[in-house]
Amino acid sequence: MKKSVDKNLLIDIWDSHFHIWDISENTTSGHDAEQLFPPKDNPVYSMESYRGDINEAGSNFKHTGGAFCEALSACHVGMEGDEFLSKCITETRYASKELNASNTNNIIISAAPLENNNIQHILTSLAEDPLVRGIRQILNFEPAWPRNKQQGDLLVNPKWQRGYSELKNFSMSWDLQINPNQFYDAAHLIEKNPETPVVIGHLGTPTLNDITEKKDDYWNGLKALSEMDNVFMKISMLAYTDPEWDANPLIKDTVLQVIDLFGVERCQFASNLPVENLWGWDAKRIFSGFLGIVKDQFSYEDQQKLFADNARKFYRA
């Protein structure tokens, strides 16, 4: 049944997936100009830059904070060992300094190569920062994202799996970024590690082909993941699926089906700024698009859960 929501009610945004980085010549953030881009032609995308962008979401919204998400696992292709570990630590320290200077409520999702033999050491180091709540490492394979072209399918790598099993010892969550063809392997791993909360990034990074020609694989895999109580869904980066997703009824139907599959309590919207700029999306367009999907479908309370409350709860913010 459709819901009637007072248009004058503000909706909080607790943005569960945003980035900041510095790819200038004198960078102190650990990032990589070969893989990242300068938003609005500025090589430094700081917390101040992000605040300016997210506050353009519109008069329906009030930004209250969010989750800085690592970008290191897309950087420094070919770099391994202690050198890459040091970059991960550098990124978290950079983010922590930026976030601590902010007047909003923010946490950190750090980078860590779980396949590294010294993973306990880096997790111990990262856990010393009270803002760190979890880890992400991009695992998309076939098609492979930058670092995985050389590293292969880490999700089925025994060394990586051993590293994943360490997360529970640090009370860290996992941001799972994979392709739909990896859903079943992820489900098997998560089932063996039920103590670790998992949030699937970017709707599972489906292409348009994944939700049309290959839709059975997409939905069957998602169903397997949704059946585990410790798995949540992040609705973001829809422009990766369709750069004009706000005009495509299939995208709206897909999002509503995902929310139905996981339940309102286990879903969250996120901006993915500034990456969405690559497809021509700013905060106003992103959040207007999200609101357009749910405004006539869910109560005000449920909308608050999708835009803020669920993410805050997941990340213990």
C-alpha positions in Angstrom: 0.0 0.0 0.0 1.3 3.4 -0.9 2.2 5.8 2.0 1.4 9.5 2.4 4.4 11.5 3.7 4.4 15.1 4.7 6.7 16.9 2.2 7.7 19.3 4.9 9.4 16.6 7.0 13.1 16.6 6.8 14.9 13.3 6.1 18.3 12.7 7.7 21.2 11.6 5.5 23.8 9.5 7.2 25.8 8.8 4.1 27.2 5.3 4.4 29.6 5.4 1.5 31.6 8.5 0.5 35.3 9.1 -0.4 37.8 11.8 0.2 41.3 11.7 -1.3 44.4 13.7 -2.3 46.1 12.9 -5.6 48.2 16.0 -5.7 52.0 15.8 -6.3 52.6 16.3 -2.5 49.9 13.9 -1.4 49.9 12.7 2.2 46.8 10.5 1.8 48.4 7.4 0.2 46.2 7.6 -2.9 47.1 7.0 -6.5 46.5 9.5 -9.3 46.8 6.8 -11.9 43.5 5.2 -10.6 41.6 8.1 -9.0 40.5 11.3 -10.6 40.4 15.0 -9.6 36.7 16.0 -8.9 35.9 19.3 -10.5 39.6 19.4 -11.7 40.8 19.6 -8.1 43.3 16.9 -7.1 42.4 17.3 -3.4 38.8 16.2 -2.5 38.7 17.0 1.2 36.1 16.7 3.8 35.3 20.3 3.2 34.8 19.5 -0.5 32.5 16.6 0.3 30.5 18.6 2.8 29.9 21.3 0.1 28.7 18.6 -2.3 26.5 16.6 0.0 24.8 19.7 1.4 23.5 20.3 -2.2 21.2 17.2 -1.7 18.2 19.6 -1.4 15.8 21.1 1.1 14.2 17.7 1.8 17.4 16.5 3.5 19.7 17.2 6.4 23.2 15.7 6.3 24.3 14.4 9.7 27.4 12.3 8.9 28.5 9.1 7.3 31.1 6.5 6.5 34.3 7.4 4.8 35.0 4.4 2.5 38.6 3.5 1.5 39.7 3.8 -2.1 43.2 2.2 -1.7 42.0 -1.2 -2.9 41.6 0.3 -6.3 45.0 1.9 -6.2 48.7 1.1 -6.8 48.3 -1.8 -9.2 51.2 -4.3 -8.7 52.3 -2.9 -5.3 52.3 -5.6 -2.6 53.7 -6.4 0.8 54.8 -3.8 3.4 54.8 -1.0 0.8 51.0 -1.4 0.2 50.3 -2.0 3.9 51.9 1.4 4.7 49.6 3.0 2.1 46.6 1.6 3.9 47.7 3.0 7.2 48.4 6.3 5.6 44.9 6.6 4.1 43.2 5.8 7.4 45.4 8.4 9.2 44.5 11.0 6.5 40.8 10.2 6.8 40.9 10.3 10.6 42.4 13.7 10.6 39.9 15.0 8.2 36.9 13.4 9.9 38.0 14.5 13.4 37.9 18.1 12.2 34.3 17.7 11.0 31.2 18.7 13.0 29.3 15.7 11.8 29.2 12.1 13.0 31.5 10.1 10.8 33.3 6.7 10.9 36.0 5.0 8.8 35.9 1.9 6.6 39.6 1.2 6.1 41.6 -0.7 3.4 43.4 -3.9 4.3 44.8 -6.7 2.0 43.4 -9.7 3.8 45.7 -12.0 1.9 48.8 -10.5 3.5 50.7 -12.7 5.9 50.9 -9.8 8.4 47.2 -9.1 8.3 46.9 -9.4 12.1 49.5 -6.6 12.4 47.7 -4.2 10.1 44.3 -4.9 11.7 45.7 -4.3 15.1 47.1 -1.0 13.9 43.9 0.1 12.2 41.8 -0.9 15.3 43.8 1.6 17.4 41.8 4.4 15.7 38.3 4.6 17.4 36.7 5.8 14.1 37.6 2.6 12.3 34.5 0.3 12.2 35.3 -2.0 9.3 37.3 -3.1 6.3 36.7 -3.0 2.6 38.8 -4.6 -0.2 37.4 -4.5 -3.7 37.1 -8.1 -4.9 35.4 -7.7 -8.3 36.7 -10.4 -10.7 35.7 -11.3 -14.2 35.4 -8.5 -15.0 38.3 -7.6 -12.7 38.8 -4.2 -11.1 42.3 -2.8 -11.3 44.3 -4.7 -8.6 42.4 -7.9 -9.2 43.6 -8.4 -12.8 46.9 -9.5 -11.3 45.7 -10.9 -7.9 42.9 -13.1 -9.3 39.8 -14.0 -7.5 40.8 -13.4 -3.9 37.4 -14.5 -2.6 38.4 -18.1 -3.2 42.0 -17.7 -2.1 42.7 -19.7 1.1 45.2 -17.0 2.3 42.6 -14.3 1.8 39.9 -16.4 3.5 42.1 -16.8 6.6 42.6 -13.1 6.7 38.8 -12.6 6.5 38.4 -14.9 9.5 40.4 -12.5 11.6 37.9 -9.7 11.3 35.7 -11.0 14.1 38.7 -10.8 16.5 38.7 -7.0 16.0 34.9 -6.5 16.0 35.1 -5.2 12.4 32.4 -5.3 9.7 33.1 -6.2 6.1 32.1 -4.1 3.1 31.7 -6.7 0.4 32.2 -5.4 -3.2 31.9 -8.2 -5.8 30.3 -9.0 -9.1 27.0 -11.0 -9.2 28.9 -14.1 -10.5 30.7 -14.2 -7.1 27.6 -14.1 -4.9 27.5 -17.9 -4.2 31.2 -17.9 -3.2 30.6 -15.0 -0.9 27.6 -16.7 0.6 29.7 -19.8 1.4 32.4 -17.7 3.1 30.0 -15.6 5.1 28.2 -18.7 6.3 31.5 -20.0 7.8 32.1 -16.6 9.6 28.7 -15.7 11.0 30.2 -13.3 13.6 31.2 -10.7 11.0 28.5 -8.2 9.9 28.6 -7.8 6.1 27.2 -5.1 3.9 27.0 -5.7 0.1 28.3 -2.6 -1.7 26.6 -0.9 -4.6 23.7 -3.4 -5.0 26.2 -6.1 -5.9 27.7 -4.0 -8.8 25.3 -5.4 -11.4 25.6 -4.3 -15.0 22.4 -3.8 -17.0 23.0 -7.2 -18.5 23.0 -8.7 -15.0 19.5 -7.6 -14.2 18.1 -8.4 -17.7 19.8 -11.3 -19.6 21.4 -12.8 -16.5 18.7 -11.8 -14.0 18.2 -15.3 -12.7 21.8 -15.6 -11.6 21.6 -12.1 -10.0 18.4 -12.8 -8.0 19.2 -16.3 -7.0 22.6 -15.2 -5.7 21.1 -12.3 -3.8 18.5 -14.5 -2.3 21.2 -16.8 -0.9 23.0 -13.8 0.6 19.8 -12.3 2.0 19.0 -15.5 3.9 21.8 -14.8 6.3 20.9 -12.4 9.1 24.3 -10.8 9.2 24.2 -9.6 5.6 22.9 -6.1 4.7 22.6 -4.2 1.4 24.0 -0.8 0.4 22.0 0.8 -2.4 24.5 3.0 -4.2 26.4 3.5 -7.5 23.3 2.9 -9.6 24.8 4.9 -12.4 27.2 2.0 -12.9 24.2 -0.1 -13.9 22.6 2.7 -15.9 24.0 6.2 -16.2 20.4 7.4 -16.6 18.9 5.2 -13.9 16.4 7.8 -12.7 14.6 7.5 -16.0 14.7 3.7 -16.1 11.7 1.9 -14.5 13.7 -1.3 -14.3 16.2 0.3 -11.9 13.3 1.4 -9.6 11.8 -2.0 -9.7 15.2 -3.6 -9.0 15.8 -1.4 -5.9 12.3 -2.1 -4.6 12.7 -5.8 -5.1 16.0 -5.7 -3.3 14.5 -3.9 -0.3 11.7 -6.4 -0.3 14.2 -9.3 -0.3 16.4 -8.0 2.5 13.7 -6.1 4.3 13.7 -2.3 5.1 15.8 -2.9 8.3 18.8 -4.3 6.3 19.0 -1.7 3.5 20.7 1.7 3.3 21.1 4.4 0.7 24.6 6.0 0.0 25.9 8.7 -2.3 29.2 7.2 -3.4 30.5 10.8 -3.9 32.6 11.9 -5.6 32.7 8.8 -7.9 29.1 9.5 -9.1 30.4 12.7 -10.7 32.0 10.5 -13.4 28.5 9.7 -14.7 27.2 13.2 -14.2 25.5 12.8 -10.9 25.6 15.3 -8.0 24.0 15.0 -4.6 20.8 16.6 -5.6 20.2 14.3 -8.4 21.3 11.2 -6.4 19.1 11.8 -3.4 16.2 13.1 -5.5 16.4 9.9 -7.4 16.5 7.7 -4.3 13.5 9.6 -2.8 11.6 9.2 -6.0 11.9 5.4 -5.7 10.6 5.2 -2.1 8.5 8.3 -1.3 5.2 6.7 -2.3 6.2 3.2 -1.1 7.3 3.6 2.5 6.4 5.5 5.6 8.4 8.5 6.8 9.9 6.3 9.6 11.0 3.7 7.0 12.5 6.4 4.8 14.5 7.6 7.7 15.8 4.1 8.2 16.9 3.8 4.6 18.6 7.2 4.4 20.2 7.2 7.9 19.1 5.0 10.8 20.0 1.6 9.4 23.5 2.7 8.3 24.2 4.3 11.7 23.1 1.1 13.4 25.2 -1.1 11.2 28.4 1.0 11.6 27.8 1.6 15.4 28.0 5.4 14.8 
